[in-house]
Amino acid sequence: MTQYTIIIEDAGSNYAAYVPDLPGCVGAADTVEELRELMREAIEFHIEGLRVEGQDVPAPSTKAATITIAS
């Protein structure tokens, strides 16, 4: 199993996401749950396309964290 980090952003009327380790792998959906599933499919499709093209598949290297601050 390989795990890629996705960055999810509130786009106002929906949610958008991208994969920092896979440039061009993006998606948007109405809910975060839908977006997570869509991005799983998008990552698989993106990697398959890279392999078909004979390109290297970038290894996951991006990490994300949240930091809590006093407001």
NUMI-192328 format. One record per atom (N, C-alpha, C, O): residue number from 1; chain; atom name; y, z, x. Coordinates in Angstrom, 1 decimal. Each point is the difference from the previous one (the first is absolute). Layout:
<sites>
num	chaine	atome	py	pz	px
NUM	A	CA	Y	Z	X
...
</sites>
This chain:
<sites>
num	chaine	atome	py	pz	px
1	A	N	-1.2	0.0	0.8
1	A	CA	1.2	0.0	-0.8
1	A	C	1.2	0.0	0.9
1	A	O	0.1	0.7	1.0
2	A	N	0.9	-1.5	-1.4
2	A	CA	1.3	-0.1	0.7
2	A	C	1.1	0.4	-1.0
2	A	O	-0.1	-0.4	-1.1
3	A	N	1.0	1.2	1.6
3	A	CA	1.1	0.4	-0.9
3	A	C	1.3	-0.5	0.5
3	A	O	0.4	0.3	1.2
4	A	N	0.3	-1.0	-2.0
4	A	CA	1.4	-0.5	0.3
4	A	C	1.0	0.8	-0.8
4	A	O	-0.3	0.3	-1.2
5	A	N	1.4	0.0	1.8
5	A	CA	1.1	0.7	-0.6
5	A	C	0.8	-1.0	-0.9
5	A	O	0.3	-1.1	0.5
6	A	N	0.0	1.5	-1.7
6	A	CA	0.9	-0.8	-0.8
6	A	C	1.2	0.9	-0.3
6	A	O	0.0	1.2	-0.1
7	A	N	1.2	-1.9	0.1
7	A	CA	1.2	0.7	-0.3
7	A	C	0.4	-0.4	-1.5
7	A	O	0.1	-1.2	-0.3
8	A	N	0.1	2.2	-0.5
8	A	CA	0.3	-0.3	-1.4
8	A	C	1.4	0.4	-0.3
8	A	O	0.5	1.1	0.4
9	A	N	0.2	-2.0	-1.1
9	A	CA	1.4	0.3	-0.3
9	A	C	0.3	-0.2	-1.5
9	A	O	-0.6	-0.9	-0.6
10	A	N	1.4	1.7	0.1
10	A	CA	0.5	-0.1	-1.4
10	A	C	1.0	-1.1	0.0
10	A	O	1.1	0.1	0.6
11	A	N	-1.5	-1.2	-1.3
11	A	CA	0.9	-1.2	-0.1
11	A	C	0.9	0.0	-1.2
11	A	O	0.5	-1.0	-0.4
12	A	N	-0.4	2.1	-0.3
12	A	CA	0.8	0.1	-1.2
12	A	C	-0.8	-0.2	-1.3
12	A	O	-0.4	0.9	-0.7
13	A	N	0.0	-2.2	0.5
13	A	CA	-0.8	-0.3	-1.2
13	A	C	-1.5	-0.1	0.3
13	A	O	-0.8	-0.1	-1.0
14	A	N	0.4	0.3	2.2
14	A	CA	-1.4	0.0	0.4
14	A	C	-0.1	0.6	1.4
14	A	O	0.9	0.6	0.5
15	A	N	-2.1	-0.7	0.1
15	A	CA	-0.2	0.5	1.3
15	A	C	-0.4	-1.1	0.9
15	A	O	-0.7	-1.0	-0.4
16	A	N	1.1	1.0	1.7
16	A	CA	-0.3	-1.0	0.9
16	A	C	-0.7	0.7	1.3
16	A	O	0.3	1.1	0.2
17	A	N	-1.1	-1.9	0.5
17	A	CA	-0.6	0.6	1.1
17	A	C	-0.2	-1.1	1.1
17	A	O	-0.1	-1.2	-0.3
18	A	N	0.0	1.6	1.5
18	A	CA	-0.4	-0.9	1.1
18	A	C	-0.8	0.7	1.0
18	A	O	-0.1	1.3	0.1
19	A	N	-0.6	-2.0	0.8
19	A	CA	-0.9	0.5	1.0
19	A	C	0.7	-0.3	1.4
19	A	O	0.0	-1.1	0.4
20	A	N	0.5	2.1	0.2
20	A	CA	0.7	-0.2	1.3
20	A	C	-0.9	-0.7	1.1
20	A	O	0.5	-0.8	0.8
21	A	N	-1.8	1.1	-0.8
21	A	CA	-0.9	-0.6	0.9
21	A	C	-0.4	-1.5	-0.3
21	A	O	-0.7	-0.6	0.8
22	A	N	1.0	0.2	-2.0
22	A	CA	-0.4	-1.4	-0.5
22	A	C	1.2	-0.7	-0.5
22	A	O	0.2	0.0	-1.2
23	A	N	0.7	-0.5	2.1
23	A	CA	1.2	-0.6	-0.5
23	A	C	-0.3	-1.1	-1.1
23	A	O	-0.9	-0.8	0.2
24	A	N	1.7	0.9	-1.3
24	A	CA	-0.2	-1.0	-1.0
24	A	C	-0.9	0.5	-1.1
24	A	O	-0.1	-0.6	-1.1
25	A	N	-0.5	1.7	1.3
25	A	CA	-0.9	0.6	-1.1
25	A	C	0.8	0.9	-0.8
25	A	O	0.3	1.2	0.4
26	A	N	0.1	-1.6	-1.6
26	A	CA	0.9	0.7	-0.9
26	A	C	-0.5	-0.1	-1.4
26	A	O	-0.9	-0.8	-0.4
27	A	N	1.4	1.7	-0.5
27	A	CA	-0.4	0.0	-1.4
27	A	C	1.0	0.7	-0.8
27	A	O	0.8	0.8	0.5
28	A	N	-0.9	-0.9	-1.8
28	A	CA	0.8	0.7	-1.0
28	A	C	-0.7	0.2	-1.3
28	A	O	-0.9	-0.9	-0.3
29	A	N	1.1	2.0	-0.3
29	A	CA	-0.7	0.3	-1.3
29	A	C	0.8	1.0	-0.8
29	A	O	1.0	0.6	0.5
30	A	N	-1.4	-0.4	-1.7
30	A	CA	0.7	0.9	-0.9
30	A	C	-0.2	1.5	0.3
30	A	O	0.9	0.8	-0.2
31	A	N	-2.0	-0.5	0.7
31	A	CA	-0.3	1.4	0.3
31	A	C	-0.6	0.1	1.4
31	A	O	-0.4	-1.0	0.6
32	A	N	0.5	2.2	0.0
32	A	CA	-0.5	0.3	1.3
32	A	C	-1.5	-0.3	0.0
32	A	O	-0.6	-0.5	1.0
33	A	N	-0.1	1.0	-2.0
33	A	CA	-1.5	-0.2	-0.1
33	A	C	-0.3	-1.5	0.1
33	A	O	-0.9	-0.4	0.7
34	A	N	1.6	-0.4	-1.5
34	A	CA	-0.3	-1.4	0.0
34	A	C	0.3	-0.6	1.3
34	A	O	-0.7	-0.9	0.6
35	A	N	1.8	1.4	0.0
35	A	CA	0.4	-0.6	1.3
35	A	C	-1.0	0.4	1.1
35	A	O	-0.3	-0.9	0.9
36	A	N	-0.2	2.1	-0.9
36	A	CA	-1.1	0.3	1.0
36	A	C	-1.2	-0.9	-0.1
36	A	O	-0.5	-0.5	1.0
37	A	N	0.1	0.2	-2.2
37	A	CA	-1.2	-0.9	-0.2
37	A	C	0.4	-1.4	0.5
37	A	O	-0.8	-0.7	0.7
38	A	N	2.0	0.2	-1.1
38	A	CA	0.5	-1.3	0.4
38	A	C	0.0	-0.1	1.5
38	A	O	-0.3	-1.1	0.5
39	A	N	0.8	2.1	0.1
39	A	CA	0.2	-0.1	1.5
39	A	C	-1.4	0.1	0.7
39	A	O	-0.1	-0.7	1.0
40	A	N	-0.9	1.4	-1.6
40	A	CA	-1.3	-0.1	0.6
40	A	C	-0.5	-1.4	0.0
40	A	O	-0.6	-0.5	1.0
41	A	N	0.8	-0.2	-2.2
41	A	CA	-0.5	-1.4	-0.1
41	A	C	0.8	-0.9	0.9
41	A	O	-0.5	-0.9	0.6
42	A	N	1.8	1.2	-0.5
42	A	CA	0.9	-0.9	0.9
42	A	C	-0.4	0.2	1.5
42	A	O	0.0	-1.0	0.7
43	A	N	-0.3	2.2	-0.3
43	A	CA	-0.4	0.2	1.4
43	A	C	-1.3	-0.7	0.3
43	A	O	-0.1	-0.7	1.0
44	A	N	-0.9	0.8	-1.9
44	A	CA	-1.2	-0.7	0.2
44	A	C	0.2	-1.5	0.0
44	A	O	-0.6	-0.7	0.9
45	A	N	1.4	0.1	-1.8
45	A	CA	0.3	-1.4	0.0
45	A	C	0.7	-0.4	1.3
45	A	O	-0.3	-1.1	0.5
46	A	N	1.3	1.9	-0.1
46	A	CA	0.8	-0.3	1.2
46	A	C	-0.9	-0.1	1.2
46	A	O	0.1	-0.9	0.8
47	A	N	-1.0	1.9	-0.6
47	A	CA	-0.9	0.0	1.1
47	A	C	-1.0	-1.2	0.0
47	A	O	-0.2	-0.6	1.0
48	A	N	-0.3	0.3	-2.2
48	A	CA	-0.9	-1.1	-0.1
48	A	C	0.8	-1.3	0.4
48	A	O	-0.6	-0.8	0.7
49	A	N	1.8	0.6	-1.1
49	A	CA	0.8	-1.1	0.4
49	A	C	0.2	-0.1	1.5
49	A	O	-0.1	-1.1	0.6
50	A	N	0.4	2.2	0.0
50	A	CA	0.1	0.0	1.5
50	A	C	-1.2	-0.4	0.7
50	A	O	0.0	-0.8	0.9
51	A	N	-1.2	1.3	-1.4
51	A	CA	-1.3	-0.4	0.6
51	A	C	-0.3	-1.5	-0.2
51	A	O	-0.4	-0.6	0.9
52	A	N	0.7	0.1	-2.1
52	A	CA	-0.2	-1.4	-0.2
52	A	C	0.8	-0.9	0.9
52	A	O	-0.4	-1.0	0.5
53	A	N	1.7	1.5	-0.2
53	A	CA	0.9	-0.7	0.9
53	A	C	-0.3	0.2	1.4
53	A	O	0.6	-0.6	0.9
54	A	N	-1.6	1.4	-0.6
54	A	CA	-0.4	0.3	1.4
54	A	C	1.0	0.9	0.7
54	A	O	0.0	0.0	1.3
55	A	N	0.8	0.8	-2.0
55	A	CA	1.0	0.9	0.5
55	A	C	-0.6	1.4	0.2
55	A	O	-0.9	0.3	-0.7
56	A	N	1.4	0.4	1.6
56	A	CA	-0.4	1.4	0.2
56	A	C	0.5	0.8	-1.2
56	A	O	1.1	-0.2	-0.6
57	A	N	-1.9	1.2	0.2
57	A	CA	0.3	0.9	-1.1
57	A	C	0.6	1.3	0.7
57	A	O	-0.7	0.6	0.8
58	A	N	2.0	-0.4	-1.0
58	A	CA	0.6	1.2	0.6
58	A	C	-0.7	1.3	-0.4
58	A	O	-0.3	0.2	-1.2
59	A	N	0.0	0.6	2.2
59	A	CA	-0.5	1.3	-0.3
59	A	C	1.1	0.9	-0.6
59	A	O	1.1	-0.1	0.3
60	A	N	-1.5	1.0	-1.2
60	A	CA	1.0	0.9	-0.6
60	A	C	0.5	0.9	1.1
60	A	O	-0.7	0.6	0.8
61	A	N	2.0	-0.5	-0.8
61	A	CA	0.7	0.9	1.0
61	A	C	1.1	0.8	-0.6
61	A	O	0.4	1.0	0.6
62	A	N	0.1	-1.4	-1.8
62	A	CA	1.1	0.7	-0.6
62	A	C	-0.4	1.3	-0.7
62	A	O	-1.0	0.0	-0.6
63	A	N	1.7	1.0	0.8
63	A	CA	-0.2	1.3	-0.7
63	A	C	1.3	0.3	-0.8
63	A	O	1.1	-0.4	0.4
64	A	N	-1.3	1.1	-1.5
64	A	CA	1.1	0.4	-0.8
64	A	C	-0.1	1.5	-0.3
64	A	O	-1.1	0.6	0.0
65	A	N	2.2	0.0	-0.1
65	A	CA	0.1	1.4	-0.3
65	A	C	1.2	0.3	-0.9
65	A	O	0.9	-0.7	0.0
66	A	N	-1.0	1.8	-0.7
66	A	CA	1.2	0.5	-0.7
66	A	C	0.5	1.3	0.7
66	A	O	-0.8	0.8	0.5
67	A	N	2.1	-0.7	-0.6
67	A	CA	0.6	1.2	0.6
67	A	C	0.8	0.7	-1.1
67	A	O	0.8	-0.6	-0.7
68	A	N	-1.0	1.9	0.6
68	A	CA	0.7	0.8	-1.0
68	A	C	1.3	0.6	0.6
68	A	O	-0.1	0.6	1.1
69	A	N	1.2	-0.8	-1.7
69	A	CA	1.2	0.7	0.5
69	A	C	0.6	0.8	-1.2
69	A	O	-0.2	-0.3	-1.1
70	A	N	1.0	1.3	1.5
70	A	CA	0.7	0.8	-1.0
70	A	C	1.2	-0.9	-0.6
70	A	O	0.7	-0.6	0.8
71	A	N	-0.6	0.6	-2.1
71	A	CA	1.1	-0.7	-0.5
71	A	C	1.2	0.8	-0.4
71	A	O	1.0	-0.5	-0.5
</sites>
